[in-house]
Amino acid sequence: MNKRFFEIAINVSKQMSFARKFIAIIGMLSLPLLFLLLVLLIDTTKSIQKTQNEIFGVKSLESLITTIYQIQDYRDHAVLQEVNLDAQLSKFISEEKQKITKEVELLSSNLSKQLSITTNVKSQIENVKNQWQQLNESKAIMRGGIESQFLHFDKVVIELQLLAKIISFESALIHDDDPINFYLINNFVNETPEIYNNIGFLRAAGAYALSMPTVDSYTYHTLEKLAAQAEDNIALKNYASSHISFYLDEDSNVINALNEILNSSKSLLNYTYEQILDEPDDLPTWRKYLDFYSKEIDKMRQFDAQILEYVETRLKNRSLKQKLKLAALVIVSLLLYLIVIYFVYGTYLQLRETLNNYSIKAMELAKGNLDTRIADLSKDEFGDLARTFNEMAKIISENQNKLIEAEKVGSLNRMISGIAHEINTPLGIVISSYSLSKASLEKLDLLFEQEALEEDDLKEFILSCKEAETLIDKNLDKVVNLIETFKQVNSSLNVSPQKGVEIKSLIEFAYLPISELNQEVEFEVHGNECEIDTDVNLLTQALSNIIENAIEHGLTKQEDKKVIIKINSDNDKLHLSISDNGVGICRDEINQVFEPFYTTGRIRGKVGLGMHIVYLIITQSLNGTIKIVSEENRYTRLDIALPKYRSDCEEIDIDLDDYL
């Protein structure tokens, strides 16, 4: 199963280009990175949003405590209405009602703006407004003891404190992970209000008692009970604040604020004992008692506000850190992503450059430059591949040298064999003629010595000598012609190229002499004139041989005889196409056309070196290529490609029109 899976993966990979493969790799690496980044972004964004909600919660509590403080003051003064109808007190209570009414409306508006108001918060705000409206519209003075009156006016305070708890819960302040924030908010929402309630009760009850002509036993007992509760509450809060202080060593102001709240509470409790419960000789007035309590409570509230400000500052610092963390996360992720792309793209460039380099080196090796080697040997797999390539090139070079030597020997053997074959025939005839002449001479000499020589014998001898002379002369000429042809093979390698040769004029220069001898052949030249750096003599010889070979072997039996030459060129090469409409060449013979001494016209005295010389001129002397294409009974075409520019040209001006 695994093997089959990998085979499919390999086949899919083979169908893709390197660029697409690397794009796919980058895409596959990007997906988990983007997913991880998305998860981290969501988590960090949630943390930032949570902190922002907590900051809104603190701001909401800051708005809320102003209203709580006003209603607490109103509560502690309103309980005195039954026993004290002081005009100043009545004015204060009336003014406080108006202020509190506006403050409750303003609080409702502010909370709606600062906090994404939830159903619970909205419902509790309505409870506060309804409770205050009932208390505000009630014109009757509460009858009964101080405790009943205090609880009656304290209902709105209780509703506001419950609203503070709901806000801290909805904004997640009460669940903050920071121990300092958790303890401070918990202290503000759950513990400090109990101190304020105890102290407020003592303020109201003490002023209530001092407002009466004498402190009765019930009122005295109530004050003792409230003082005992306050003392227990202060002791408990003192224990809790001592634990919080372990986390607040870095900020002495907050520790001092917590201590001041407790110290002010203790101071007020001691004041109640000293001024009332310890039964001093002179009791203070209710106004003095109330003012003393109010001043100390205002100090406590200042420290209370400082705690909220401290928590808000910590939350803002955390929010800033979270935003910096988010920015750092995005930057690091982008950098990591860019680094991944950089290395993947770098690997792609290295691979592409390496493959291009190997392709170039392989082409050089294919062109015959067997000294080609790859110099950049890195320590990775590309280096191993380069070393393998160099080793292969070394082996090819060694084997090529052996093949060249073997080819030289084979070519020499074939050449010697061909030359021997071509020369043996005329030399054999010469030797045979010589032998016959020698035999006739010996016969004539013998007849002469025997004095038996007759006129007919002499005539026969003369006729034989003439026949031998004719054969010897003819075949010696043939040997001379063969030697001249062999010289052409050697001279085809002697190159003297000239610059700027007009190819169309050169073609005309090559075929016009042939066309005069073969007027039945129609010549066509197609293409524009262009210049080429080449050896005029060698290229003319090659073209003449090709045209003569086409007429000799392809067009002998054709009635409509045509030789068509087409000229094309690109930036670097000249392309010539020479075709005839002759009998064509069969498949078995087409691969032997350029072989030395191969000819189908040997009975007509052909040697078979013409096309071999053409091949040597085009491929060796002129650095081009030649290819033969043929179809029997239809055509034969030779396609030649030659370089347009050479660096070894002679600066010689040749005007082919002079030759024409």
TIDREN-283764 format. One record per residue (C-alpha): residue in three letters; x, y, z. Coordinates in pm, whole numbers, plus 50000, padded with zeros to 5 digits. Layout:
// TIDREN-283764
ALAXYZ
...
***
This chain:
// TIDREN-283764
MET500005000050000
ASN502755024550100
LYS504805015249794
ARG501825021249569
PHE501195054749738
PHE504775066049680
GLU504645054249318
ILE501545075749262
ALA503225105249435
ILE506315101549216
ASN504205099548898
VAL502275130748999
SER505545148649073
LYS506915139348731
GLN503985156548563
MET504785189848732
SER507455215448651
PHE509965225148919
ALA508325259348955
ARG504925243549024
LYS506455218549263
PHE508035245949469
ILE504845266549460
ALA503035235749591
ILE505675231449864
ILE505315267849968
GLY501535263649969
MET501695232250183
LEU504095249050426
SER501945280150430
LEU498725262450531
PRO499895249750875
LEU501735282550937
LEU498655302750849
PHE496465279551057
LEU498795282951356
LEU498935320551307
LEU495145321951283
VAL494755302051607
LEU497255324251787
LEU495665355651645
ILE492215344551759
ASP493535335752105
THR495465368552138
THR492535388552000
LYS490235372152255
SER492685380952531
ILE492805417052409
GLN489005418152389
LYS488735403452740
THR491115429552877
GLN489195457252698
ASN485965444452854
GLU487635445353195
ILE488795481153132
PHE485215490453042
GLY484145472653360
VAL486535493853570
LYS485305525653402
SER481745514753474
LEU482625508953841
GLU484255543253852
SER480985558353726
LEU478995536853965
ILE480815545354291
THR479935582454260
THR476245573354265
ILE476785548454549
TYR478585574754757
GLN475795600354703
ILE473045575754797
GLN475045564255102
ASP475285600655217
TYR471595605655148
ARG470745573655341
ASP472775583255648
HIS471215617755658
ALA467645607355572
VAL467295585055882
LEU467555616956095
GLN464345631755956
GLU462165616356224
VAL464075631456519
ASN465595662256368
LEU463775687456152
ASP466785709956109
ALA466295733155807
GLN469855727655689
LEU469385689955700
SER466085692255513
LYS467705713855245
PHE470595688955211
ILE468175659555174
SER466095678254915
GLU469155688054710
GLU470585652754730
LYS467345638154592
GLN467615660154283
LYS471325652254238
ILE470785614954281
THR467905614754032
LYS470145630553769
GLU473055608153869
VAL470995576353825
GLU469935586953475
LEU473495596853388
LEU474755563453525
SER472295544253307
SER473415563753000
ASN477135559553075
LEU476855522353134
SER475055517752805
LYS477915535652626
GLN480895520852808
LEU479875484652831
SER478255460852588
ILE475215460652807
THR473935425852883
THR470445415752984
ASN471515411753347
VAL473145446153363
LYS470205462253187
SER467725445353419
GLN469675455753728
ILE469875491953611
GLU466095491653582
ASN465865477553936
VAL468065505654066
LYS465975531953886
ASN462685517254009
GLN463945513854365
TRP465165549754369
GLN461955562454213
GLN459905545654486
LEU462145559754758
ASN462215594254601
GLU458455596354554
SER457705584054903
LYS456845615155113
ALA456195596655437
ILE458905594755700
MET459835559155792
ARG458635550556141
GLY460305525956371
GLY463765519956510
ILE467035531056359
GLU467665496656207
SER464365496456022
GLN464895531455889
PHE468475524055781
LEU467455492655592
HIS464615511655426
PHE466925538355283
ASP469705512955220
LYS467695493554958
VAL468965514954669
VAL472565511454795
ILE472135473854805
GLU470785474054447
LEU473775495254332
GLN476245472054505
LEU474565442654334
LEU474925461454004
ALA478645465354078
LYS478935427554129
ILE477065420553803
ILE479295444753611
SER482465429053754
PHE481125394553664
GLU479925403653312
SER483185421653229
ALA485195392153373
LEU486895415353625
ILE486005392053910
HIS487625363253716
ASP490845381353625
ASP493875358153604
ASP496115383953767
PRO496035377154146
ILE496485414354225
ASN493535424854010
PHE491455395754137
TYR492035404154506
LEU491585441554459
ILE488345438654259
ASN487035412054493
ASN487915434754785
PHE486215464354616
VAL483025445654517
ASN482495421554807
GLU484485432155113
THR484865470155119
PRO481075475755083
GLU480575457455414
ILE482935482055585
TYR481105511155424
ASN477765496955537
ASN479015491755894
ILE480615526155909
GLY477555542155745
PHE475295525155995
LEU477455538156280
ARG477375572956130
ALA473575572656096
ALA472925555056431
GLY475365577356625
ALA473915609356481
TYR470415595656544
ALA471255588556909
LEU472855622756963
SER469825639556805
MET467615627457090
PRO467545644057433
THR469125613157589
VAL470595580857456
ASP468085554257553
SER469095518657628
TYR467785505257298
THR469815529857095
TYR472825524157315
HIS472505486357271
THR472135490556895
LEU475315511356879
GLU477235485157079
LYS476045457756847
LEU476975477956536
ALA480385486556684
ALA481065449856757
GLN480105440156401
ALA482305467656260
GLU485195456556479
ASP484875420456359
ASN484565431955999
ILE487625454456027
ALA489655426156180
LEU488645402855898
LYS489475428555631
ASN492785435955801
TYR493655398655777
ALA492665397555407
SER494615429255320
SER497735415055485
HIS497595386155237
ILE496995409454942
SER500035429855042
PHE502265400354949
TYR501315406654585
LEU501555444454613
ASP505135449054726
GLU505925467654404
ASP503305494554469
SER503355509654816
ASN500595534854726
VAL497995507454690
ILE499155490655012
ASN498865524355185
ALA495405529155032
LEU494185496055174
ASN495755503655512
GLU494225538555516
ILE490745524255456
LEU491195501455756
ASN492855528755964
SER490025553055892
SER487515525855985
LYS489345519256312
SER489565556656379
LEU485805560756331
LEU485085530456549
ASN487315544256825
TYR485595578056790
THR482185561656849
TYR483495544257159
GLU485125575657294
GLN482265599457220
ILE479255577457299
LEU479765541557414
ASP482355549057684
GLU479775573257836
PRO481895604657849
ASP480805634558055
ASP480145656157749
LEU478505641657440
PRO479205657857103
THR476425672956898
TRP474905651756628
ARG476245676556370
LYS479835673656497
TYR479575635856506
LEU478135634856154
ASP480745658756012
PHE483645639156165
TYR482365606756017
SER481725623155677
LYS485305636655654
GLU486855603055734
ILE484525584655496
ASP485535609255218
LYS489185599655283
MET488285562855255
ARG486525569354924
GLN489595586354782
PHE491635555154855
ASP488845534254706
ALA489035553654381
GLN492825549554385
ILE492435511754392
LEU490195512554082
GLU492665535653907
TYR495495511653996
VAL493595481853850
GLU492735501853537
THR496405511153489
ARG497445474653522
LEU494775464353272
LYS495865491153024
ASN499485479853059
ARG498365444253000
SER496325455052697
LEU499375473052559
LYS501515442052614
GLN498885420452446
LYS498755443752148
LEU502545443752131
LYS502435405952158
LEU499905405051875
ALA502085427851661
ALA505175407251748
LEU503275375351667
VAL502245388751327
ILE505755401851256
VAL507465369651369
SER504985348751171
LEU505545369750861
LEU509315368150910
LEU509115330650959
TYR506945327650650
LEU509345349550450
ILE512305328950576
VAL510535296950466
ILE509795312150126
TYR513365325350107
PHE514915291250170
VAL512435272749948
TYR512845298149670
GLY516625297749724
THR516595260049690
TYR514515263549373
LEU516975289049229
GLN519915267049326
LEU518285236849167
ARG517355256448853
GLU520825271148824
THR522405237248887
LEU520225220448625
ASN520925248248374
ASN524645244948448
TYR524465207248404
SER522515211648079
ILE525145235647945
LYS527975212648051
ALA526175182647903
MET525735201147571
GLU529425210347571
LEU530225174047639
ALA527895163447357
LYS529615187847119
GLY532915170447184
ASN534485192047454
LEU535555162647665
ASP537495184847907
THR534185198748038
ARG533945196948418
ILE531695211748686
ALA533785233448918
ASP531195242549185
LEU531325212049412
SER529045219149710
LYS528765195750007
ASP525125186549946
GLU523475162249705
PHE524145186349417
GLY527855182549492
ASP527505144649476
LEU525735148249142
ALA528505171549016
ARG531195146949120
THR529305119048943
PHE529035140848631
ASN532785148148637
GLU533555111348681
MET531265103148389
ALA532955130048174
LYS536345115548266
ILE535265080448165
ILE533715093447842
SER536925112447766
GLU539015081447819
ASN536665059747614
GLN536375086447345
ASN540135087247302
LYS540075049747259
LEU537195052247012
ILE538985079746820
GLU542095058546794
ALA539995028846688
GLU538085050646438
LYS541335064346301
VAL542625029246249
GLY539295018446097
SER539115049145873
LEU542685044045763
ASN541985007445689
ARG538825016545494
MET540665043945308
ILE543615021245223
SER541204993945121
GLY539195018144903
ILE542275033644744
ALA543794999344683
HIS540534987444528
GLU540195017844302
ILE543845018044189
ASN544224980044156
THR541844978243862
PRO543645002543627
LEU547044990943751
GLY546004955043689
ILE545064963943331
VAL548404982443290
ILE550304952243424
SER548324928443205
SER548954949942895
TYR552614951842983
SER552764913943025
LEU551064908642689
SER553464933242521
LYS556424915842687
ALA555184881842571
SER554664894742215
LEU558174909842218
GLU559744877042341
LYS557854858142068
LEU559024882841804
ASP562614880641931
LEU562534842541915
LEU561234842641556
PHE563944867441463
GLU566704845341607
GLN565284815241428
GLU565124835341108
ALA561454825941091
LEU560134861441120
GLU557484869640865
GLU555664901440773
ASP552424890240932
ASP554174883741262
LEU555584918741259
LYS552184933741182
GLU550594913341461
PHE553274925541707
ILE552754961941608
LEU548954958841649
SER549364942441991
CYS551734970042105
LYS549304996841997
GLU546424980342189
ALA548604976842498
GLU549735012942466
THR546125024642447
LEU545095004542755
ILE548165015342951
ASP547675051942862
LYS543955051242948
ASN544375033843279
LEU547375054743383
ASP545215085643323
LYS542585069543543
VAL545155064343816
VAL546185101043787
ASN542545111943814
LEU542055089944120
ILE545085105444285
GLU543705140244211
THR540385129944367
PHE542195117244677
LYS543955150644697
GLN540545167544706
VAL539695148345024
ASN542775162945190
SER542365197945045
SER538775199645175
LEU540225203545524
ASN542245234445431
VAL539945263645511
SER540365300645419
PRO537005316845505
GLN536055351745385
LYS533665376645547
GLY530365387845402
VAL529975363245115
GLU526635367944935
ILE525115333444943
LYS522685337744653
SER525495348544420
LEU527625319644539
ILE524825294744461
GLU524525308844107
PHE528295306744074
ALA528045269544169
TYR525215258343942
LEU525525280443629
PRO528435260743475
ILE526535228443538
SER523315242643391
GLU525135251043066
LEU526095214543029
ASN522655202243138
GLN520245226042977
GLU517325202043016
VAL517505207043398
GLU515475235843543
PHE517075253943839
GLU515055273844094
VAL516465294944379
HIS514085307844647
GLY514875331044937
ASN516395364945003
GLU520005374344969
CYS522035372645289
GLU525695373145381
ILE527735345845543
ASP531315341345657
THR532585310845467
ASP535205296345235
VAL533945304144884
ASN535905276844709
LEU534955248944950
LEU531265258044968
THR531125261644587
GLN532765227444551
ALA530275211844795
LEU527235227044621
SER528555216944277
ASN529105181144393
ILE525575179644539
ILE523985193244219
GLU526065170743992
ASN525225140544210
ALA521495149244189
ILE521635151643809
GLU523815120743771
HIS521935097444004
GLY518445111944049
LEU517365128943726
THR518745106243451
LYS515395089643386
GLN513135119843458
GLU511515139543179
ASP510735170243388
LYS514025176443567
LYS514195201943849
VAL516715212344112
ILE515255235744375
ILE517435255044619
LYS515825273144916
ILE517555298845138
ASN516485306645495
SER518325323045781
ASP517935331846149
ASN520145351946383
ASP523065327746385
LYS522605302146108
LEU522075299445735
HIS519805271145619
LEU520065257145264
SER517715231245121
ILE518735214644788
SER516145190844643
ASP515405173044316
ASN512325155644181
GLY514245124444090
VAL513985087444166
GLY514995090944529
ILE517115067844741
CYS515975035844907
ARG516195032445285
ASP518975006745275
GLU521255030345081
ILE520455064445234
ASN522705058945539
GLN525665050645312
VAL525525081345088
PHE528325099645274
GLU530505068945316
PRO533805070545122
PHE533965049944800
TYR530235042644811
THR528635047144466
THR525945031744250
GLY527705043643933
ARG530915024143957
ILE530245008043620
ARG530275043643479
GLY533685049943634
LYS532475067343951
VAL534785065244252
GLY532295073144531
LEU534155101744699
GLY532025131244583
MET529435130544863
HIS532065120845116
ILE533985152245023
VAL530735172145055
TYR530245157845406
LEU533825166645508
ILE533525202145372
ILE530195209645541
THR530805193145879
GLN534575196145927
SER535735226245727
LEU532665248845748
ASN531445237746098
GLY527945230145973
THR525545201045958
ILE524105181645664
LYS521145158145655
ILE519695138145367
VAL515975130545330
SER514515110445044
GLU511415092544928
GLU511635067744643
ASN510235079244308
ARG509475113844449
TYR512425134444568
THR515775136944745
ARG516585166744965
LEU519755177245145
ASP519355201445438
ILE522455221445524
ALA522935244645824
LEU525985267445838
PRO527085293546096
LYS526655328745958
TYR529625342946145
ARG533175330646198
SER536015346146394
ASP538795332446170
CYS537825350645848
GLU540195368545615
GLU539395404645525
ILE539175398145146
ASP536635413944920
ILE535275389344666
ASP532905399444389
LEU531315367644259
ASP529755386743972
ASP533235388543820
TYR533305350843813
LEU529815349143667
***
